[in-house]
Amino acid sequence: MNTPAPAAGSYTGYVPKPTPETAPFWQGCRDGKLVMPRCKSCGSWIWFPRPFCPACESWDIEWQGAATGGAVHSFTIVHRPAPGWEARAPYVLAVVEMDAGPRISAVLDMGVAPTPENVRVGMRVRMDFEVMTPEVTFPMFHPEAA
């Protein structure tokens, strides 16, 4: 079984540094919400954050709240953890096709030790948020209740 998350503030791994393009995303995570840029011209959700729409090349974008549900598109079970994640290994790094459209990668916390039998492409997940430090909250996927 996976080890519980360390206490907030005891995380020692990589801490992202928000840029002007990503700051609203990280603020949304701290607020417990998924926010992403969306094109006001064509309506496309934009992921990864950038100042223009890759679909129609418009620079007329705004940040909006998005649904946190999605389905696993691809995954790997990590046995050699990144620094700061040693207590969680093995863990799943998943690419999730969000209901809003874009694919986002993040850790998928299964609640049990992940195996190729209990993680599957197409499984429904939802994004939650986990406080790692006082400044940084990470998005984290969990399986939806069956």
PyMOL CGO cylinders between C-alpha atoms (Angstrom):
from pymol import cmd
from pymol.cgo import CYLINDER

trace = [
    CYLINDER, 0.00, 0.00, 0.00, 1.22, 3.50, -0.78, 0.3, 1, 1, 1, 1, 1, 1,
    CYLINDER, 1.22, 3.50, -0.78, 2.58, 5.58, 2.06, 0.3, 1, 1, 1, 1, 1, 1,
    CYLINDER, 2.58, 5.58, 2.06, 0.42, 8.59, 2.95, 0.3, 1, 1, 1, 1, 1, 1,
    CYLINDER, 0.42, 8.59, 2.95, 1.50, 12.00, 1.73, 0.3, 1, 1, 1, 1, 1, 1,
    CYLINDER, 1.50, 12.00, 1.73, 4.06, 13.77, 3.88, 0.3, 1, 1, 1, 1, 1, 1,
    CYLINDER, 4.06, 13.77, 3.88, 2.84, 16.57, 6.10, 0.3, 1, 1, 1, 1, 1, 1,
    CYLINDER, 2.84, 16.57, 6.10, 2.42, 19.88, 4.31, 0.3, 1, 1, 1, 1, 1, 1,
    CYLINDER, 2.42, 19.88, 4.31, 5.70, 21.73, 4.36, 0.3, 1, 1, 1, 1, 1, 1,
    CYLINDER, 5.70, 21.73, 4.36, 7.87, 18.60, 4.66, 0.3, 1, 1, 1, 1, 1, 1,
    CYLINDER, 7.87, 18.60, 4.66, 8.00, 18.01, 0.89, 0.3, 1, 1, 1, 1, 1, 1,
    CYLINDER, 8.00, 18.01, 0.89, 11.59, 18.21, -0.37, 0.3, 1, 1, 1, 1, 1, 1,
    CYLINDER, 11.59, 18.21, -0.37, 11.19, 17.53, -4.09, 0.3, 1, 1, 1, 1, 1, 1,
    CYLINDER, 11.19, 17.53, -4.09, 10.95, 19.74, -7.13, 0.3, 1, 1, 1, 1, 1, 1,
    CYLINDER, 10.95, 19.74, -7.13, 8.95, 22.93, -6.62, 0.3, 1, 1, 1, 1, 1, 1,
    CYLINDER, 8.95, 22.93, -6.62, 7.74, 24.66, -9.78, 0.3, 1, 1, 1, 1, 1, 1,
    CYLINDER, 7.74, 24.66, -9.78, 8.40, 28.34, -10.23, 0.3, 1, 1, 1, 1, 1, 1,
    CYLINDER, 8.40, 28.34, -10.23, 5.29, 29.97, -11.73, 0.3, 1, 1, 1, 1, 1, 1,
    CYLINDER, 5.29, 29.97, -11.73, 5.81, 32.10, -14.83, 0.3, 1, 1, 1, 1, 1, 1,
    CYLINDER, 5.81, 32.10, -14.83, 3.41, 34.76, -16.12, 0.3, 1, 1, 1, 1, 1, 1,
    CYLINDER, 3.41, 34.76, -16.12, 1.90, 32.06, -18.37, 0.3, 1, 1, 1, 1, 1, 1,
    CYLINDER, 1.90, 32.06, -18.37, 1.47, 29.46, -15.59, 0.3, 1, 1, 1, 1, 1, 1,
    CYLINDER, 1.47, 29.46, -15.59, 0.74, 31.61, -12.50, 0.3, 1, 1, 1, 1, 1, 1,
    CYLINDER, 0.74, 31.61, -12.50, -3.09, 31.39, -12.85, 0.3, 1, 1, 1, 1, 1, 1,
    CYLINDER, -3.09, 31.39, -12.85, -2.87, 27.58, -13.03, 0.3, 1, 1, 1, 1, 1, 1,
    CYLINDER, -2.87, 27.58, -13.03, -0.80, 27.36, -9.84, 0.3, 1, 1, 1, 1, 1, 1,
    CYLINDER, -0.80, 27.36, -9.84, -3.05, 29.85, -8.06, 0.3, 1, 1, 1, 1, 1, 1,
    CYLINDER, -3.05, 29.85, -8.06, -6.05, 27.73, -9.09, 0.3, 1, 1, 1, 1, 1, 1,
    CYLINDER, -6.05, 27.73, -9.09, -4.36, 24.65, -7.64, 0.3, 1, 1, 1, 1, 1, 1,
    CYLINDER, -4.36, 24.65, -7.64, -3.83, 26.50, -4.34, 0.3, 1, 1, 1, 1, 1, 1,
    CYLINDER, -3.83, 26.50, -4.34, -7.52, 27.42, -4.43, 0.3, 1, 1, 1, 1, 1, 1,
    CYLINDER, -7.52, 27.42, -4.43, -8.49, 23.77, -5.11, 0.3, 1, 1, 1, 1, 1, 1,
    CYLINDER, -8.49, 23.77, -5.11, -9.69, 24.46, -8.68, 0.3, 1, 1, 1, 1, 1, 1,
    CYLINDER, -9.69, 24.46, -8.68, -8.57, 23.44, -12.14, 0.3, 1, 1, 1, 1, 1, 1,
    CYLINDER, -8.57, 23.44, -12.14, -8.21, 26.59, -14.24, 0.3, 1, 1, 1, 1, 1, 1,
    CYLINDER, -8.21, 26.59, -14.24, -6.90, 26.59, -17.79, 0.3, 1, 1, 1, 1, 1, 1,
    CYLINDER, -6.90, 26.59, -17.79, -6.62, 29.11, -20.59, 0.3, 1, 1, 1, 1, 1, 1,
    CYLINDER, -6.62, 29.11, -20.59, -9.44, 29.04, -23.10, 0.3, 1, 1, 1, 1, 1, 1,
    CYLINDER, -9.44, 29.04, -23.10, -9.57, 30.76, -26.47, 0.3, 1, 1, 1, 1, 1, 1,
    CYLINDER, -9.57, 30.76, -26.47, -12.29, 33.39, -26.70, 0.3, 1, 1, 1, 1, 1, 1,
    CYLINDER, -12.29, 33.39, -26.70, -12.21, 33.19, -30.51, 0.3, 1, 1, 1, 1, 1, 1,
    CYLINDER, -12.21, 33.19, -30.51, -12.65, 29.44, -31.11, 0.3, 1, 1, 1, 1, 1, 1,
    CYLINDER, -12.65, 29.44, -31.11, -13.49, 28.08, -27.63, 0.3, 1, 1, 1, 1, 1, 1,
    CYLINDER, -13.49, 28.08, -27.63, -10.55, 25.63, -27.47, 0.3, 1, 1, 1, 1, 1, 1,
    CYLINDER, -10.55, 25.63, -27.47, -9.06, 24.78, -24.11, 0.3, 1, 1, 1, 1, 1, 1,
    CYLINDER, -9.06, 24.78, -24.11, -5.32, 25.37, -24.16, 0.3, 1, 1, 1, 1, 1, 1,
    CYLINDER, -5.32, 25.37, -24.16, -2.86, 23.06, -22.46, 0.3, 1, 1, 1, 1, 1, 1,
    CYLINDER, -2.86, 23.06, -22.46, -0.02, 23.68, -21.67, 0.3, 1, 1, 1, 1, 1, 1,
    CYLINDER, -0.02, 23.68, -21.67, -0.53, 27.32, -20.65, 0.3, 1, 1, 1, 1, 1, 1,
    CYLINDER, -0.53, 27.32, -20.65, 0.65, 29.83, -23.26, 0.3, 1, 1, 1, 1, 1, 1,
    CYLINDER, 0.65, 29.83, -23.26, -0.45, 33.30, -24.32, 0.3, 1, 1, 1, 1, 1, 1,
    CYLINDER, -0.45, 33.30, -24.32, -2.04, 32.26, -27.64, 0.3, 1, 1, 1, 1, 1, 1,
    CYLINDER, -2.04, 32.26, -27.64, -4.35, 29.57, -29.02, 0.3, 1, 1, 1, 1, 1, 1,
    CYLINDER, -4.35, 29.57, -29.02, -2.53, 26.81, -30.92, 0.3, 1, 1, 1, 1, 1, 1,
    CYLINDER, -2.53, 26.81, -30.92, -5.80, 25.90, -32.70, 0.3, 1, 1, 1, 1, 1, 1,
    CYLINDER, -5.80, 25.90, -32.70, -6.60, 29.27, -34.30, 0.3, 1, 1, 1, 1, 1, 1,
    CYLINDER, -6.60, 29.27, -34.30, -3.54, 31.39, -33.38, 0.3, 1, 1, 1, 1, 1, 1,
    CYLINDER, -3.54, 31.39, -33.38, -5.68, 33.96, -31.56, 0.3, 1, 1, 1, 1, 1, 1,
    CYLINDER, -5.68, 33.96, -31.56, -4.12, 35.90, -28.70, 0.3, 1, 1, 1, 1, 1, 1,
    CYLINDER, -4.12, 35.90, -28.70, -7.59, 36.50, -27.22, 0.3, 1, 1, 1, 1, 1, 1,
    CYLINDER, -7.59, 36.50, -27.22, -7.58, 34.00, -24.34, 0.3, 1, 1, 1, 1, 1, 1,
    CYLINDER, -7.58, 34.00, -24.34, -8.92, 33.97, -20.80, 0.3, 1, 1, 1, 1, 1, 1,
    CYLINDER, -8.92, 33.97, -20.80, -8.53, 31.70, -17.80, 0.3, 1, 1, 1, 1, 1, 1,
    CYLINDER, -8.53, 31.70, -17.80, -11.61, 29.67, -16.85, 0.3, 1, 1, 1, 1, 1, 1,
    CYLINDER, -11.61, 29.67, -16.85, -12.53, 26.93, -14.42, 0.3, 1, 1, 1, 1, 1, 1,
    CYLINDER, -12.53, 26.93, -14.42, -12.65, 23.49, -16.01, 0.3, 1, 1, 1, 1, 1, 1,
    CYLINDER, -12.65, 23.49, -16.01, -14.16, 20.12, -15.09, 0.3, 1, 1, 1, 1, 1, 1,
    CYLINDER, -14.16, 20.12, -15.09, -11.77, 17.93, -13.10, 0.3, 1, 1, 1, 1, 1, 1,
    CYLINDER, -11.77, 17.93, -13.10, -12.90, 14.59, -14.53, 0.3, 1, 1, 1, 1, 1, 1,
    CYLINDER, -12.90, 14.59, -14.53, -11.20, 12.63, -17.26, 0.3, 1, 1, 1, 1, 1, 1,
    CYLINDER, -11.20, 12.63, -17.26, -10.00, 9.24, -18.45, 0.3, 1, 1, 1, 1, 1, 1,
    CYLINDER, -10.00, 9.24, -18.45, -6.51, 7.73, -18.36, 0.3, 1, 1, 1, 1, 1, 1,
    CYLINDER, -6.51, 7.73, -18.36, -4.97, 7.97, -21.83, 0.3, 1, 1, 1, 1, 1, 1,
    CYLINDER, -4.97, 7.97, -21.83, -1.57, 6.50, -20.93, 0.3, 1, 1, 1, 1, 1, 1,
    CYLINDER, -1.57, 6.50, -20.93, 0.39, 5.70, -17.79, 0.3, 1, 1, 1, 1, 1, 1,
    CYLINDER, 0.39, 5.70, -17.79, 3.59, 4.35, -16.35, 0.3, 1, 1, 1, 1, 1, 1,
    CYLINDER, 3.59, 4.35, -16.35, 4.25, 2.88, -12.92, 0.3, 1, 1, 1, 1, 1, 1,
    CYLINDER, 4.25, 2.88, -12.92, 7.28, 4.64, -11.46, 0.3, 1, 1, 1, 1, 1, 1,
    CYLINDER, 7.28, 4.64, -11.46, 9.57, 2.43, -9.36, 0.3, 1, 1, 1, 1, 1, 1,
    CYLINDER, 9.57, 2.43, -9.36, 12.55, 4.83, -9.34, 0.3, 1, 1, 1, 1, 1, 1,
    CYLINDER, 12.55, 4.83, -9.34, 10.94, 7.93, -7.84, 0.3, 1, 1, 1, 1, 1, 1,
    CYLINDER, 10.94, 7.93, -7.84, 11.78, 11.54, -8.39, 0.3, 1, 1, 1, 1, 1, 1,
    CYLINDER, 11.78, 11.54, -8.39, 13.39, 13.29, -5.40, 0.3, 1, 1, 1, 1, 1, 1,
    CYLINDER, 13.39, 13.29, -5.40, 10.76, 13.99, -2.77, 0.3, 1, 1, 1, 1, 1, 1,
    CYLINDER, 10.76, 13.99, -2.77, 8.54, 11.10, -3.92, 0.3, 1, 1, 1, 1, 1, 1,
    CYLINDER, 8.54, 11.10, -3.92, 10.52, 8.19, -2.47, 0.3, 1, 1, 1, 1, 1, 1,
    CYLINDER, 10.52, 8.19, -2.47, 7.92, 7.41, 0.21, 0.3, 1, 1, 1, 1, 1, 1,
    CYLINDER, 7.92, 7.41, 0.21, 5.20, 7.06, -2.45, 0.3, 1, 1, 1, 1, 1, 1,
    CYLINDER, 5.20, 7.06, -2.45, 7.00, 4.63, -4.77, 0.3, 1, 1, 1, 1, 1, 1,
    CYLINDER, 7.00, 4.63, -4.77, 5.75, 2.84, -6.64, 0.3, 1, 1, 1, 1, 1, 1,
    CYLINDER, 5.75, 2.84, -6.64, 3.36, 5.47, -8.02, 0.3, 1, 1, 1, 1, 1, 1,
    CYLINDER, 3.36, 5.47, -8.02, 1.57, 6.11, -11.29, 0.3, 1, 1, 1, 1, 1, 1,
    CYLINDER, 1.57, 6.11, -11.29, 2.39, 8.95, -13.63, 0.3, 1, 1, 1, 1, 1, 1,
    CYLINDER, 2.39, 8.95, -13.63, -0.62, 9.27, -15.92, 0.3, 1, 1, 1, 1, 1, 1,
    CYLINDER, -0.62, 9.27, -15.92, -1.60, 11.25, -18.98, 0.3, 1, 1, 1, 1, 1, 1,
    CYLINDER, -1.60, 11.25, -18.98, -5.30, 12.00, -18.57, 0.3, 1, 1, 1, 1, 1, 1,
    CYLINDER, -5.30, 12.00, -18.57, -7.65, 13.14, -21.32, 0.3, 1, 1, 1, 1, 1, 1,
    CYLINDER, -7.65, 13.14, -21.32, -9.67, 15.72, -19.44, 0.3, 1, 1, 1, 1, 1, 1,
    CYLINDER, -9.67, 15.72, -19.44, -13.41, 16.00, -20.09, 0.3, 1, 1, 1, 1, 1, 1,
    CYLINDER, -13.41, 16.00, -20.09, -12.68, 19.57, -21.23, 0.3, 1, 1, 1, 1, 1, 1,
    CYLINDER, -12.68, 19.57, -21.23, -10.46, 18.15, -23.98, 0.3, 1, 1, 1, 1, 1, 1,
    CYLINDER, -10.46, 18.15, -23.98, -6.74, 18.64, -23.28, 0.3, 1, 1, 1, 1, 1, 1,
    CYLINDER, -6.74, 18.64, -23.28, -4.45, 15.93, -21.99, 0.3, 1, 1, 1, 1, 1, 1,
    CYLINDER, -4.45, 15.93, -21.99, -2.72, 16.67, -18.68, 0.3, 1, 1, 1, 1, 1, 1,
    CYLINDER, -2.72, 16.67, -18.68, -0.04, 14.61, -16.96, 0.3, 1, 1, 1, 1, 1, 1,
    CYLINDER, -0.04, 14.61, -16.96, 0.08, 14.23, -13.18, 0.3, 1, 1, 1, 1, 1, 1,
    CYLINDER, 0.08, 14.23, -13.18, 0.45, 11.59, -10.51, 0.3, 1, 1, 1, 1, 1, 1,
    CYLINDER, 0.45, 11.59, -10.51, -2.48, 9.15, -10.17, 0.3, 1, 1, 1, 1, 1, 1,
    CYLINDER, -2.48, 9.15, -10.17, -2.84, 8.15, -6.53, 0.3, 1, 1, 1, 1, 1, 1,
    CYLINDER, -2.84, 8.15, -6.53, -4.49, 4.74, -6.58, 0.3, 1, 1, 1, 1, 1, 1,
    CYLINDER, -4.49, 4.74, -6.58, -4.85, 4.46, -2.79, 0.3, 1, 1, 1, 1, 1, 1,
    CYLINDER, -4.85, 4.46, -2.79, -3.21, 1.02, -3.11, 0.3, 1, 1, 1, 1, 1, 1,
    CYLINDER, -3.21, 1.02, -3.11, 0.04, -0.18, -4.64, 0.3, 1, 1, 1, 1, 1, 1,
    CYLINDER, 0.04, -0.18, -4.64, -0.36, 0.23, -8.40, 0.3, 1, 1, 1, 1, 1, 1,
    CYLINDER, -0.36, 0.23, -8.40, -0.08, -2.80, -10.66, 0.3, 1, 1, 1, 1, 1, 1,
    CYLINDER, -0.08, -2.80, -10.66, -0.67, -3.29, -14.38, 0.3, 1, 1, 1, 1, 1, 1,
    CYLINDER, -0.67, -3.29, -14.38, -3.90, -5.04, -13.38, 0.3, 1, 1, 1, 1, 1, 1,
    CYLINDER, -3.90, -5.04, -13.38, -5.44, -2.25, -11.29, 0.3, 1, 1, 1, 1, 1, 1,
    CYLINDER, -5.44, -2.25, -11.29, -4.50, 0.70, -13.52, 0.3, 1, 1, 1, 1, 1, 1,
    CYLINDER, -4.50, 0.70, -13.52, -5.93, 0.73, -17.01, 0.3, 1, 1, 1, 1, 1, 1,
    CYLINDER, -5.93, 0.73, -17.01, -6.25, 2.98, -20.01, 0.3, 1, 1, 1, 1, 1, 1,
    CYLINDER, -6.25, 2.98, -20.01, -9.78, 4.40, -20.10, 0.3, 1, 1, 1, 1, 1, 1,
    CYLINDER, -9.78, 4.40, -20.10, -10.36, 4.30, -16.33, 0.3, 1, 1, 1, 1, 1, 1,
    CYLINDER, -10.36, 4.30, -16.33, -12.23, 7.35, -15.03, 0.3, 1, 1, 1, 1, 1, 1,
    CYLINDER, -12.23, 7.35, -15.03, -10.31, 9.67, -12.72, 0.3, 1, 1, 1, 1, 1, 1,
    CYLINDER, -10.31, 9.67, -12.72, -10.81, 13.05, -11.11, 0.3, 1, 1, 1, 1, 1, 1,
    CYLINDER, -10.81, 13.05, -11.11, -8.31, 15.73, -10.22, 0.3, 1, 1, 1, 1, 1, 1,
    CYLINDER, -8.31, 15.73, -10.22, -7.85, 16.79, -6.63, 0.3, 1, 1, 1, 1, 1, 1,
    CYLINDER, -7.85, 16.79, -6.63, -5.18, 19.01, -5.15, 0.3, 1, 1, 1, 1, 1, 1,
    CYLINDER, -5.18, 19.01, -5.15, -2.53, 18.24, -2.57, 0.3, 1, 1, 1, 1, 1, 1,
    CYLINDER, -2.53, 18.24, -2.57, -0.67, 20.88, -0.56, 0.3, 1, 1, 1, 1, 1, 1,
    CYLINDER, -0.67, 20.88, -0.56, 3.05, 20.15, -0.88, 0.3, 1, 1, 1, 1, 1, 1,
    CYLINDER, 3.05, 20.15, -0.88, 4.49, 23.36, 0.61, 0.3, 1, 1, 1, 1, 1, 1,
    CYLINDER, 4.49, 23.36, 0.61, 2.83, 26.54, 1.86, 0.3, 1, 1, 1, 1, 1, 1,
    CYLINDER, 2.83, 26.54, 1.86, 3.37, 28.02, -1.62, 0.3, 1, 1, 1, 1, 1, 1,
    CYLINDER, 3.37, 28.02, -1.62, 2.74, 25.01, -3.89, 0.3, 1, 1, 1, 1, 1, 1,
    CYLINDER, 2.74, 25.01, -3.89, -0.24, 22.72, -4.30, 0.3, 1, 1, 1, 1, 1, 1,
    CYLINDER, -0.24, 22.72, -4.30, 0.04, 19.93, -6.88, 0.3, 1, 1, 1, 1, 1, 1,
    CYLINDER, 0.04, 19.93, -6.88, -2.76, 18.53, -9.01, 0.3, 1, 1, 1, 1, 1, 1,
    CYLINDER, -2.76, 18.53, -9.01, -3.26, 14.84, -8.23, 0.3, 1, 1, 1, 1, 1, 1,
    CYLINDER, -3.26, 14.84, -8.23, -5.56, 12.35, -9.92, 0.3, 1, 1, 1, 1, 1, 1,
    CYLINDER, -5.56, 12.35, -9.92, -7.60, 9.72, -8.05, 0.3, 1, 1, 1, 1, 1, 1,
    CYLINDER, -7.60, 9.72, -8.05, -9.82, 6.97, -9.47, 0.3, 1, 1, 1, 1, 1, 1,
    CYLINDER, -9.82, 6.97, -9.47, -13.50, 7.91, -9.54, 0.3, 1, 1, 1, 1, 1, 1,
    CYLINDER, -13.50, 7.91, -9.54, -15.71, 5.85, -7.25, 0.3, 1, 1, 1, 1, 1, 1,
    CYLINDER, -15.71, 5.85, -7.25, -17.10, 2.85, -9.11, 0.3, 1, 1, 1, 1, 1, 1,
]
cmd.load_cgo(trace, "trace")
